[in-house]
Amino acid sequence: MIEFDKVDKWYGDYHALVDVSETIARGEVVVVCGPSGSGKSTLIRTINRLEPIQSGRIVVDGKDIHGRGIDLNEFRSHIGFVFQQFNLFPHLTVIGNCTLAPIQLRGLSRAQATERAMALLERVGLANKADAFPSELSGGQQQRVAIARALAMQPPLMLFDEPTSALDPEMVGEVLLVMRDLTREGMTMVVVTHEMGFARDVADRVLFMDAGRVLERATPDDFFNRPQHPRAQQFLADIRTPFAHAV
């Protein structure tokens, strides 16, 4: 589904992605983790060309997405992207947010788009909020609407860039529950997250990044119980230490 081939990304003098080569299979759930500034969000944002790259290739569903001649809007319409900050249109209701793109980009009638959107809102537990505006929703509710909005385009690939990092702790679970449901349906997903419990329970593979490089790729069991790279070992020790002290 996704292939990175010797990808490099720079911000001025800062080397954000360093010679990244990786393959993500169709139907695979891959969690990307690592310390802040490791390149996780940059990596996921290159998949739909929110960030350009300076060298290498990224092939998504058979298309060289940084090559010439690609219709960027058409390409992006087949990838669901859920951001940290929800990015809902504040002047549109929940149902308006979920029907806009299917009507404008897929050519659905309003009735068709509304039927699809209501089914998705039911799925994320928010059908009763269809006529509400984003400002009337909690953070967790807004993020669930953002997921429903992305799914309304029926994408074969979903990208999540730290989807719970802007949420209060008690709202995290409701968003992760929706994401867990998606994994059971065989959706190809790339998830940048600090939620290690989600990674352990749901991922097919974990990629660990630091300083722009993928330093370790492993099953959740191997990553959490038998990390090989010293930097991964230190990362896991650091995130476990506060819990050990608390106990």
VENBEL-V596747 format. One record per backbone hydrogen bond with DSSP energy under -1.0 kcal/mol. NH is the residue of the N-H (numbers start at 0). CO is the residue of the C=O. Records with the same first field share a line. If there is no record, write none. Layout:
BEGIN
NH: CO, CO
END
This chain:
BEGIN
1: 23
2: 58
3: 21
4: 56
6: 19
7: 54
8: 16
10: 13
13: 10
15: 8, 13
16: 8
17: 211
19: 6
21: 3
23: 1
27: 24
29: 188
30: 204
31: 190
32: 206
37: 34
42: 38
43: 39
44: 40
45: 41
49: 44
50: 44
53: 7
54: 7
56: 4
58: 2
59: 62
60: 0
62: 59
64: 57, 62
66: 63
71: 69
74: 70
75: 71
76: 72
77: 74
78: 75
79: 156
81: 158
86: 84
91: 88
93: 131
94: 129
96: 92
97: 93
98: 94
99: 95
102: 98
103: 99
104: 100
107: 101
112: 108
113: 109
114: 110
115: 111
116: 112
117: 113
118: 114
119: 115
120: 116
121: 117
122: 118
123: 119
124: 121
125: 120
128: 125
129: 126
131: 128
135: 132
136: 133
141: 137
142: 138
143: 139
144: 140
145: 141
146: 142
147: 143
148: 144
149: 145
150: 146
151: 147
152: 149
153: 150
157: 187
158: 79
159: 189
160: 81
161: 191
164: 161
166: 163
170: 167
175: 171
176: 172
177: 173
178: 174
179: 175
180: 176
181: 177
182: 178
183: 179
184: 181
185: 182
186: 181
188: 27
189: 157
190: 29
191: 159
192: 31
195: 193
198: 194
199: 195
200: 196
201: 197
202: 198
203: 28
204: 28
205: 217
206: 30
207: 215
208: 32
209: 212
211: 37
212: 209
214: 207
215: 207
217: 205
222: 218
223: 219
224: 220
225: 221
232: 228
233: 229
234: 230
235: 231
236: 232
237: 233
238: 234
239: 235
240: 236
243: 239
244: 240
245: 241
246: 242
END
